[in-house]
Amino acid sequence: MTLSGFETPLDHLQQWRESPLERLRHTVTEANLARHLGPEPARVLDVAGGNGMAAVRLAAAGHEVTVLDPAGAMLRAAIHAAEAHEVADRLHVVQAAAHDAPEVFTDHDFDLVLCHNLLHYAESPDERMAVLRAITAPLRPDGLLSVVGPNEDFGPAQVVVRDRAPALALRDLDGGADEWSTPGTVGEVVATLAELGMAEIVRYGVRCVSDLVTEEDAADPAFMADLERLELALSDRMPHLLTARYYHLIARR
């Protein structure tokens, strides 16, 4: 687990600490993945994995994880977090962009590819297609692709409850573009995956209700423990998975 020229100062670990809602997002995402992964440790590629929040957790569960990210500062944090959590032998970093995956890795290198909170930064459907094509290139046959992104259908609830702006939510329903809009809907992502030949595309919801709670409630460990159990129960239930804060798609190659 090396990256030439990188130092690992202690202050990078401070950047890695998760908020209660971030921990909840990872817990639910991992539970969704567990429905599809086999019992053996997997070779995982975390695309745009940044500071290693997801990667370190998966490495701690016994998986071999490679973080691919163009930002050296973020990868420094991932390296130090892996060392601090004693999983340095199972976490590797590569400094490159998502588009570089076919050149950096060979075919069939990975059992699971994570593409979490990345696709909504694509500026066009063609760019989204190019990213997905690139990151699935090193995925083995029958391997899994995990895609997580912000769900635009959560927008009205968030705007009303968190931002106290029902008029803005009503305007958005009529097609007004705003800061909550994303370049592509979850339906368009599903269509793109199907076009790329991905099969068995299953949708889950992540943080179905938790983003509507107050910061005070989120700071209460007992409350969050109950909320976690609820979120795990809601993640695969209709209609809750359709309006969750994040959509989670798991597809098989």
Helices and strands as residue ranges (DSSP letters): H 11-16, H 20-34, E 43-47, H 53-60, E 64-69, H 72-84, G 88-90, E 91-95, G 98-100, H 101-104, E 110-116, G 119-121, H 125-136, E 139-150, G 152-154, H 155-161, H 166-173, H 186-195, E 199-206, G 210-212, H 215-218, H 221-234, G 240-242, E 246-252
